[in-house]
Amino acid sequence: MELGLFSFVERTPGSGLTAEERLKNLLEEIELADQVGLDVFGVGEHHRPDYVVSAPAVVLAAAAARTRRIRLTSAVNVLSSDDPIRVFQQFATVDLLSGGRAEIMAGRGSFIESFPLFGYDLRDYDELFAEKLDLLLRLREGERVTWSGRHRPPLSDQPVYPRPVQEPLPVWIAVGGTPESAVRAGALGLPMALAIIGGLPERFVPFAELHRRAAEEAGHGRLTLGINSHGFLADTADEAADLAFGPFSETMNRIGRERGWPPTTRVDFDAQRTLRGALFVGSPADVAEKILFQHSLFGHERFLLQLSVGSMPHDRMLRAIELFATEVAPVVRAELGRPA
């Protein structure tokens, strides 16, 4: 199993961090993840004051120059409100800079700020994603592209450069809670990253089944499945929970006020930390046990952990990365094996 991390590069209001400081910390986190042998690091796209990164490819290009082997992915690109040609060109550039380590994780995103920002109508939410994904996949097929759609001018035998090291440039589909998205990923022959950030993980098993069934019916065989979840590690379970609860609850409650969610309590938080909950907050032994438990449900090939749901002390983040790589990863890899 591939093991890695992803970040939304949060800057919680009141944290005292400048955007410059948060990006400096992020690059140190990615560099450490590479040094300690993790497989993947992802960076998300947001257009809000509480998150720093709106252009994942720019950050990943900086990370490419400071790393040697770790794969560098978006998590996610909000493809519906972006230009697929620019996304492809940017990640082809990251791929060249990194020696073939770039990936695109495309999704519809969990926030909507990018739609008015770039002049898109939310009523076209689903159609925009389907059309732009079609173009993005066409761009991978060759350097000259002929394509037409409703939301951008057509292309007629248009060359698109640069070309990446990897042919094709990897594209994942990120899925939250939409069965149609899982089916689409499978039918297109694309790996799926399934976000499980709340509730009982087993209720997401049908999404994995839909993805695999659609892939088989389309003749693609078995495709790679990843699970993306929230968590935090410390030397003891109590320490991890005490460190993570404040930033986690502040972030979830702030977003919850926008969306009408009930407040997150410590009781709720601790319930989600149990083996059958969605949060990977605990000691290295707790987190390893939970990854293996979920693997018994999903049989997935990749697991990515978001350590910083809210702003965390940088030294604690570095310690959590070290624990994940040196104490969790060896246990999981010994049990499940590691891809060649």
Beta strands, then each sheet from edge to edge (+ up, - down):
strand 1: 2-7
strand 2: 40-43
strand 3: 71-74
strand 4: 77-78
strand 5: 102-107
strand 6: 144-147
strand 7: 155-159
strand 8: 171-175
strand 9: 192-195
strand 10: 225-233
strand 11: 280-282
strand 12: 302-306
sheet 1: 4+ 5+ 3+ 2+ 1+ 12+ 10+ 9+ 8+
sheet 2: 4+ 5+ 3+ 2+ 1+ 12+ 10+ 11+
sheet 3: 6+ 7-
end
